[in-house]
Amino acid sequence: MYVVPELRGTGVATGILRTPEDHASRLGYKVLHLSTGVLQPDAIRFYEREGYARTEGYGPYVGHPLAVCFVRQLACE
């Protein structure tokens, strides 16, 4: 996910993030995983602010030294 600098702080990133969360919730998924890189401190802060908790790597990110992985519990509809 990337938001151009001039639109940061306007809620665009939150709106983009809510789309897959809402879709996954409607499909009955209970958790959502995502990842970013260690060189993306703004993304790390954003995901943490949005309720994501750091977790162990998953899939191709298991043990990857540059990956920062997150998980969030979803409210199923």
N, C-alpha and C positions, 0 to 999 in steps of 0.2 A: 504494500500500500504506500502510495506517495501522494502528498498534498503539496502543491506549490507554495512557496513561502508566503506569498501575498494572501493566501486563503487560510493559513494556519491561525488558530485561535478563533475561528468563526463557527466552529461546530461541524465543519465538513468531514473531518476525520472521524468524529464520533458517529456521524450519519453513515459513513462508509462501513465502519466497524459493526454497527447494529444490523446491517443487512444480512450478512452471513449468520450472525447470532440468531436473528429472528427466524431465518429460514431453517437453520439446524433445529431450533426449538420446535417449530411446527412439524418437523419430521420426527420428533421424539428423541433427539439426541440429548443426552444429559450433560455432556461436557464439550468444550471447544478448546482445541490446542492451537497455538500459533507460535511462530518463531521470528526472531530478528537477529541482528548481528551485534557483537560486542562493541562495534564502532558506531552504533546507532543509539546514542544516549537519549535523544529526544523520543524515539520510539519506545525505548524501555520505560521511560517515565510515563509516557502516554498510556501504555498497556497497564502498568501498575495502577495508575490513576483511574483507569476504567474497570478495575476490579480483577485483573488477571494476576495470578500468583506464579512465581517462578517454579519451574518443575524440571525434572531430569529430562534430558534429550529424548526424543522419540524418532522412530523411523531413521532417515538418513542423518539425523542430528545427534544420535547416540554417541557420546564421547567427542563430539566435534568441538574443538577448542574456541571457535569463533561464533558459535551459536548460543543464543539465549532463548530458552523455551519457556512458554507460559501455558497455563490452563485456567479455565473459568467454568464454574458450574452454571448451567443454564436452567431457566425456569421453563419447563415443558408446558405447552398449551394443550 
